[in-house]
């Protein structure tokens, strides 16, 4: 019985570790079309790496097929005069609508249609993105397109993240890591010239439970939660002490 309880507790502990989270600060000057490009590379007419390079989500163990979840707060604006165009949250500025990247696919990274000022991401492999062709563009220009439960972007295919929730503001969205991904970059949406943008976002990236860990959980003997396991261990220790006291 004790071995079964310890096994369940260890499995639960492993699941908890698999769901770790890391928080990053994403500047509004983070141009996703400079993701994975060296210092001095150019994009979006006037932006230059590393001055306008996007934020790399360093420290995240990306496993193809696993799901990531996001939570984002903060305000940004694509104008230089301290929010003169209207500060917006991570879902973007609804009053101005959606935009495409002015120069389309660039540096091997696909075009995107998404709300201006919204939080976006792009997965890369270990190679410089401009060494291969860009994939097709994704379109998040409508509320319906942004109300997905799960999204599976390709490598080098920028995607809308927003605040990480569906339109109900309660249900978290899942983002599936593509095959070959080793890096994730975070930035904001603009048409061109990120260098004069204003504001920052605080973005937490969370690992969802791994498929193999879920299988282990399903096969685990009861009890299957840490709380029950600890309670059982306490009871076992109490009864052992009671029996020893009675014998003496």
N, C-alpha and C positions, 0 to 999 in steps of 0.2 A: 504493500500500500504506500509506504513512504517513498519508494523508488518511483512509483507512478506520479505522486504529487510533485516530487522534485523535477521529474521530466516535464510536467506541465508548466511548472514555474520557469524552467530554463527556456522553454519554447516561447512563453509569453515575454520573457526578458529579451529574447532575440527579436521578436516582432517589434518591441518598443524601440530597440536600437535601429531597426531598419526604417523607422519613421522619423528620423532626426530632421531638424530644420536649421537653416542658415539664413541670416538676414543681411541684405546688401543695400547700400545707398546708391540709387541710380540718378545721375544728373540728367536734367533736361537737355544737356548738350551731347548726350550719348547717341551717336549716329550708328544704327545697326548695320548700315552698308559699309562700315569700316571694320566689322567683326573679323577677327583673325588676320587682319592686314597689318603689315609692318609700319613702324613710325615713318611718316613722310608720305604714305599712300594717300590718295585723294578720293573723295566721294561727294555726291550731292552738290556739285558745282564748286563749293568753296571749303568744304570740311577737310580736315587733315588728321591722320593718325600720328601721334597718339592723343593730340589735343581734344579731338571729338570722338575718340574711340569709345565704343560701348563698354558697359561694365561686364566683366566675365564673372560668372557665378562660380568662383574658385572654391574648392573644398567640397563640392558636391560629387558624389560617386554616381556617375551616370551609367545605368544598366539598361541596354536596349530592351524594350518591351515593358519596362516599369513605368509607373505613372508618377508624375510630379504634380503637386498642387501649390498654388500661390496665394499669398495674401499681400495686398499692396495698399499703402496710404500715402498721402502727400498731395501737393499741388504743383503743376508746371504750366508753362505758357510758351508758345512758340514765338513770342514777340520779345524784343529786348528792353522795352521800357517798363520793367517791373510789373508785368502782368497786364499791360495795356490792351491786349487782345482778349483778356479774360482768363484768369487762372482756372485750371480744370483738374479734377481728380484722375486716378489711373484709368478710368473708363473713357477718358477723352472729353473734348468739348462738344457737347451735343448741339450747341447753337451754331457751330460752324460746320458740322457734319464730317464726312469722311473724305480722305485725300489719297491720292496715289503718290508714289515716290517720283519726283519730277524727272529724274533721269532713268526711270524704269529699273530693270535688272542691272546690277552694277557690281563689279568685283566678284562675279560668280554667284551673287546672292540675288534671289528672285525679287520681283516687284511685289507690292502689297497694297491693298485697298483697305484702309482702316480709319477710325476716328482720329482726328488730329489731337495731339498731346496724349494719346493713350499709351499705356505700357505695352511694349511688344518684345518678343524674344526670337532668337534664331539658334538652332543647333548646328554645330560644325563637327567634322571629324578632325583628325590630327593634321591635315594638310591645309595649305593656304587656299582659300576659297576660289580665288581667281584662276586657279589652275584647271578648272573644269567649267562646263556650262551650267547656267542657272536653271533650276526647275521652274515650273509654272507658278504664277502668282496665286495667292489666296485672297478671297474677297470677304471682308467682314463689314461691309458698308450698311447692313441692315441690322435691326435689333434681333431678328430671327436668326441671322447668321452668327450672331455673337452669343446666342442662348444655347450653346452646345453642352452636352454632358461630358463628352470626351472628344479630344482632338488628337490627331496623329500627323503632325507636320513632317515633311521630309527634311533631310539635311539641306541647309542653305535656303530654307523656305521660311521667311519671316512670318510670324503668327501673332494674332491678338491675344493678350493676356488680360488686360484690364485689371479689375480688382480681384480677379480669381473666382468670382461667384457668377452663377447664372442670373437671369433677369429678376428672379425673386429675391435676390440679395441674401439668400440663406444657403442654397445648395452649392457646394464647392464643385468646380470643374476640374477634370483630370486631363493632363497633357502627357501623351505617351512618348517616351524617348525613342527616337528612330534608330534603326540598325546602323552601327558604325559611329554613333555620336560619342565624342569624347569631351566636347566643350559646349557650354550654354552661355550666350551673351544676352544682356538685357539693355534696352534703350527705350526711347520714346518715338512716337510717330510724328513726322513732319514731312513737308514736301521737299524742302531744300534748306540749306544753311542752318544747321543745328547750333553753330557756334555762338549765336546771339540769343539763345533760349534762356528761360528763367525758371528756377525752382528745382526741387528734387523729389524723388519718391523713395519711400522705405519699403523694400520688397523682401518678404520671407518666402523661401523656397522649401517645400516639404517633400520628403520622400514618402510615397505611398507604400503600403505593405508589398513585399515581394511575393510573386506567385508561389515560389517554393516554400516560403514561410507560411503562406495561407494553407498550402497542402499539409504542411507539418501540423498546423493548428487543427485542421480537420481530422487528422489521424491521431491526435493526442488523446490519451486516456483522460477520463474525468477525474477531478475537476479541471476545467480548462482555463481558468483565470488565475492571475497572481493572488488576488484577494482571497479566493477560496483556498488556494494552496497554502498561503501563510496562516490562515485560520486553522486549517487542518494540522499544520505543523505545531501550532501552539497547543491545540487540543491533545495531540500525541504526547508532547512534552509534559503537559499537566497530568495526564493519566499515568504516565510512567513515574512521575514524582509521587503521585498519590499511592501507587502500588508499592513503591519502595518504602514510603512512610509506614504503610500498613504492615509490611513484612518486618519492620523494625519496631 
